[in-house]
Amino acid sequence: MTTDAFPALSLVPKAEALQTAKDFKSDQEVRWCPGCGDYAILSTVQSFLPDLGLKRENIVFVSGIGCSSRFPYYLDTFGLHSIHGRAPAIATGLATSRPDLSVWVITGDGDALSIGGNHLIHALRRNVNLKILLFNNRIYGLTKGQYSPTSERGKITKSSPQGSLDYSFNPVSLALGAEATFVARTIDSDRKHLTEVLTAAAGHEGTALVEIYQNCNIFNDNAWEPLKDTDTRDDLMMRLVHGEPIRFGKEQEKGVMRKADGHLEVVEVAKVGLDNIISHDAHAKDPGLAFALSRLSNPRTLENTPIGVFRDITRPSYDRLMREQIAEVTEAQGAGDLQTLLFGNDTWAVS
Amino acid sequence: MSKQIVQLNRVVIRFAGDSGDGMQLTGDRFTSETAGMGNDLSTLPDFPAEIRAPAGTLPGVSAFQLHFADHDIMTPGDSPNVLVAMNPAALKANLHDMPRGADIIVNTDEFTKRNLVKVGYETNPIEDGSLDQFKVHPIALTSMTVEALKEFEISKKEAERAKNMFALGLLCWLYHRPTEGTTEFLKAKFGKNPEIMKANLRAFEAGWSYGETTEEFSIQYEINPAPMKSGTYRNMSGNLALSYGLIAASKLSGLTLFLGSYPITPASDILHELSRHKRFGVMTFQAEDEIAGVGAAIGASYGGALGVTTTSGPGVALKSEAIGLAVSLELPLLVVDVQRGGPSTGLPTKTEQSDLLQAMFGRNGEAPVPIVAPQSPSDCFFAAIEAARIAITYRTPVFLLSDGYLANGSEPWCVPDVSLLAKIDPNFATELNHEAADGTMEFWPYLRDPETLARPWAIPGTAGLEHRIGGIEKADGAGTISYDADNHDKMVRLRQAKVDAISRTIPELVIDDPDGDARVLIMGWGSTYGPIGAACRLVRAEGKSVAQIHLRHVNPFPSNLETILKSYDRVILPEMNLGQLSMLLRAKFLVDIIGYNQVRGMPFKSDELATVINDVLESM
């Protein structure tokens, strides 16, 4: 793959030599629990980064707090491990002032959706040039096992012995509601799909939100297992491909149809006919279809769970608009002169 | 009729009216004309937090005080010689500040029964003799304005609204102010609405002519220009000076100025101002909240920009954790706190110095942050550059503690020659700096400069210097995660030592003690410089001795501070808080401090501080 595949990264300097995954491994010992889904994501990201063909020193990973947020330490790029929930805000300042960087945010369901929810939605609506990888394991790991904003209602945890009372967030629905221009979902253990989604995200101009279903084998083991188990996954999970009919099931026997009242429904293809199965349109200007698809899944049983790119539309990024505004003003008024500025228009002389 | 002309040395005027009466504009215009006359001046706007409180009520009163003189002055003046009261509320709210014999110009049109009742006047004070100790000038400002504008095609309401220009015209006549500036100003301001523009010009001229012809005023006053050092001058307010100082710091360091900010009174004007200067490459980011504002600034600093966040006390509270991160990351960051009355929402439009301890200690852990405090509105320019110098040189967040009085107050400013301002070297790291055990070179992000103890600032895009840092404790030198007890103890002390080391580059304090006989020292920090200095003059004018020092650097202290404090019999420290700097000085130097503390939302008056000094002198 060549870097020409990523016009959104055109301002980031290109590597002179071919890179390998090894180039992106730092000298730090990885300290996640054995069996953690983060290992698989790290390995995939390290293998994927050479595909971008960017100078390593022009890639920055910014994280908040939580297990996932240790991620930057293990990549031999620039890395900033910040404070809880604030990574999108910090990355916004970095990406806005440095168009020559590829900036990635690593966050989790607690970091992004609880303490940092405000920064997440505003980064999405501004379309800052950030790629946000949200590791969703539906539990608080680093604080040892409390329910998170994506935990299913009624979950028994240390802080909810009688079951949690909270309704959960659907991160994809939330992002779409926050005017996101790129929203995708993938799975930690599906290396191929994860790589495809990361590639699509990297090529997007502006904020990309990638929800990654990730397993915490200590505090919430097998949370996504039905979507990984070869016996069940094909019946539960639909893979969204732009321009393709939305079909799934072991025999591709199920599909998504739009009902007369406008809502989407999973139907048997044989019963309704292939012509009635809708095709996925990730580039649709209106987020309605993407949102409706995001609502199909059952958060408890994981039935009808779409993965893939829900939405990928073109809108100028915040940082580009800011640069253009500065360039326009400078072009129209000329570069600023400090002495002239200090004098202003209303001076008097004392001799 | 020919009028008597009287020379005055100084005058204090207060314009007061309803929030919608345009008193700030009137004050600004009068200030401009006065600055152009070459008088020294100092201003004090005083307005309510409500945008438009109910008309005619006490909470809705907005005022602007201006002190101008033929000599150099240090404060906006203790008590006005003249009050312009546009309605009964303005009279009632300001009367207690008026000395016996002062002139009071009242707009009689507004002294209706209804308006009087609204503020609790049972009888009309203009008529009931309660103002006998003042020189009251009852003038029908509104109706005379409407009369003067009757030929214009504007509504009665629009005509009434021009009454502030009538008042301004009258005051300009009374004090011999030039009119060209206001004429030009009105032409520019109402350029898009010629009828309104002409009406305002006419109102302004009518006010002037009224002064010339009325028998109400038999004397016209003149105040000669003040002798000032030669140079080009302009009028300068604190928030504007601070904004320009930030742009200057960006130029002097060659770093992009990145402001991450969330609107808050009284700091928002800095965001407004900087957003107008994109031609300087300034990036302004109006964030979703205070935390995002400082977060984005930290991100920009990490990328090699001059990251700045501007706020007031409540915003600082929200930013605390992020400022701690910047302490740990050891990145340059400016936190501008334009202090206001607290706690909580407090008094948003009033001034106070009560965030000092928040700036010093308001973070978890041992998290030292240098503090710089400007001493006058125009000094905000130089204080901003100094704060940036410290932040960039020492890789540290720095607090710039302005306040509401400095932010909105103004004074003449001798515009500096920018070619004489010292450059600031960001000194980015570009090379590997440490030899590993196997002889290969590597990059250690926390290998400190032995002189400044500052760490290398290696920004993304620098080949070979890729590194990972964060808020977790780092190993001394290598900068990798370390939970080692001895290392943590060392790192905590190193961060403190780095901030302490800044005092080596801070100028020593200079004592102002004209006769050298003083046994009493009065000191302050920040915006109290003017009132304290003016109080010293009053005391010295009585033949007594008092010495003055003023802190611009509140953390760390200048190196000779302890010696100075211990060489006086008494040390007086006025603060607009309950004794925050006093506490720091007592703790650090074991010296006794006589605090004088007030939190009334207004700056000290010089005569009250003179009384404080005299009381201490007499007690010895």
Interface residues (C-beta under 8 A of the other chain):
Chain A: P13 S26 Q28 K55 R56 E57 N58 I59 V60 V62 S63 P72 Y73 L75 D76 T77 F78 G79 L80 H81 S82 I83 R86 A89 I90 A91 T92 G93 L94 A95 T96 S97 R98 D100 L101 N118 H119 H122 M322 Q325 I326 V329 T330 Q333 G334 A335 G336 L338 Q339 L341 L342 F343 G344 D346 T347 W348 A349 V350 S351
Chain B: S32 A35 G36 G38 G181 P225 M228 K229 S230 G231 T232 Y233 R234 N235 Y244 I247 A248 K251 T256 F258 G260 H277 K278 R279 F280 G281 V282 M283 F285 A287 E288 D289 I291 A292 G295 A296 A297 I298 G299 A300 S301 Y302 G303 G304 A305 G307 E321 A322 L325 L329 C414 V415 P416 D417 V418 S419 P460 G461 T462 A463 G464 L465 E466 H467 R468 I469 G470 G471 I472 T480 I481
